[in-house]
């Protein structure tokens, strides 16, 4: 007697391409990015902008999922454009383009809600990967770069650090104890799986906590959680838990 063959499982549907808007005042950069990224089937370049003051209008018309935005532009820089854009309901994710590996402008972009940054000389395959990851909700910042940003934030003047610490601690006061534990773990750079293991939670529960933390603190991504943890002084210089809130 022949055993009936097992049915072939249906193929997973191919996700739609990521809708990408490129904003840079240099036409050669825009042309190069369009050439590099336009050939990938997972990315649909829906438009180009030449300055930050065009971004909100282009986003309203083209509905991109991700904006790849230069920092330095003559009329409105990419930092101001990112701040204005990320205040809009349902705003697309932003990746900033920069020629610097980490500086105060990148730090400001992350605080404004950018999901990460890429260098202009990044290989095309890595830019494609960055766009895909950001569209999926995964910030594009390596742990090494995050540490550099934290160090630069720590190098601010004493009065500025004290004011940020006070504001950050007040914001953390609205979190439940377990949410605070998860936030501190995010600040250490731990992944969801690592947090789940250290706190004896499921990965799904950790994801739910992270989502609630983002909503309660009105943040956009994990990097902003990490910066706020740092501002509040909840980590010591070795990245360990620096103590509880008052």
Secondary structure, DSSP 8 states (H G I E B T S, - for coil): -----------------EEEEEE-S-HHHHHHHHHHHHT-TTEEEEEEESSGGGHHHHHHHH--SEEEEES--SSS-HHHHHHHHHTSTT--EEEEEESSSS-HHHHHHHHHT--EEEETTS-HHHHHHHHHHHHTT--B--HHHHHHHHHHHHTS-HHHHHHHHHHHHHHHTTS-HHHHHHHHHHHTT--HHHHHHHHT--HHHHHHHHHHHHHHHT-SSHHHHHHHHHHTT-B-TTSSB-----
